[in-house]
Amino acid sequence: MLNIKKLSLLIAAFSIAVPAFAQDMRCGNNLIQGDQIQPLLKEQVLEMCGEPTEKDYDRWFYQDQHKILVFNGNDELDHIEDAAIPE
């Protein structure tokens, strides 16, 4: 039987392991969402948000917004994640 301390540690470990998804990001006057009915293409994101701080092919990092945009194999925006903020 798990005691409260072990259960708390298990829950904490699980919550850290699961990435937090923030489904929107503001670029100027535009609000982009990772769960749109018609996903945005990489070119459209570039037009609205400009060049990302860092690119890893299907993962684009925007430092100012602390967001990572994740694209699928068709260059469509799949989802948006919160990026870890360095301490």
C-alpha positions in Angstrom: 0.0 0.0 0.0 1.3 3.4 -1.0 1.6 6.0 1.7 0.9 9.7 1.2 4.5 10.7 0.8 5.1 8.1 -2.0 1.9 9.0 -3.7 2.8 12.7 -3.6 6.2 12.0 -5.2 4.6 9.9 -7.9 2.1 12.6 -8.8 4.9 15.2 -8.8 7.1 13.1 -11.0 4.2 12.4 -13.5 3.3 16.1 -13.7 6.9 17.1 -14.5 7.2 14.3 -17.2 4.1 15.5 -19.1 4.7 18.6 -21.2 2.4 21.5 -20.7 0.6 22.5 -23.9 -0.3 26.1 -24.3 -2.6 26.1 -27.3 -2.1 29.7 -28.4 0.5 32.3 -29.0 0.2 36.0 -29.8 2.3 37.4 -32.7 1.6 41.2 -33.0 -2.1 41.5 -33.6 -2.5 37.8 -34.6 -3.4 35.0 -32.3 -2.3 31.6 -33.5 -3.6 28.3 -32.2 -2.2 24.8 -32.4 -5.6 23.2 -32.7 -7.1 25.2 -35.6 -9.5 23.5 -37.9 -7.2 24.4 -40.8 -3.7 24.3 -39.4 -1.2 27.1 -40.3 1.7 26.2 -42.5 5.3 27.1 -41.7 5.2 29.9 -44.3 2.1 31.5 -42.7 3.7 31.3 -39.2 6.8 33.1 -40.6 4.6 35.8 -42.1 2.8 36.4 -38.8 5.5 35.9 -36.2 8.8 36.3 -38.1 11.9 34.1 -37.7 12.0 32.0 -34.6 14.9 32.4 -32.1 15.9 28.8 -32.8 14.7 26.1 -35.3 15.0 22.4 -35.1 13.2 21.5 -38.3 9.8 20.7 -36.9 10.2 22.5 -33.6 10.5 26.3 -33.6 11.4 28.2 -30.4 10.2 31.8 -29.9 12.2 33.2 -26.9 10.1 36.3 -26.4 6.9 34.4 -25.9 8.5 31.3 -24.3 6.7 29.1 -26.8 7.7 26.1 -29.0 5.7 25.6 -32.1 5.6 22.0 -33.2 4.9 21.2 -36.9 3.8 17.8 -38.4 5.4 16.1 -41.4 3.2 18.2 -43.8 4.7 21.5 -42.4 1.4 22.2 -40.6 1.3 23.6 -37.1 0.4 20.7 -34.8 0.5 22.2 -31.4 2.1 24.9 -29.2 4.1 24.1 -26.0 5.2 26.3 -23.2 9.0 26.5 -23.2 10.9 26.2 -19.9 11.9 29.6 -18.6 15.6 29.5 -17.5 16.2 30.6 -13.9 
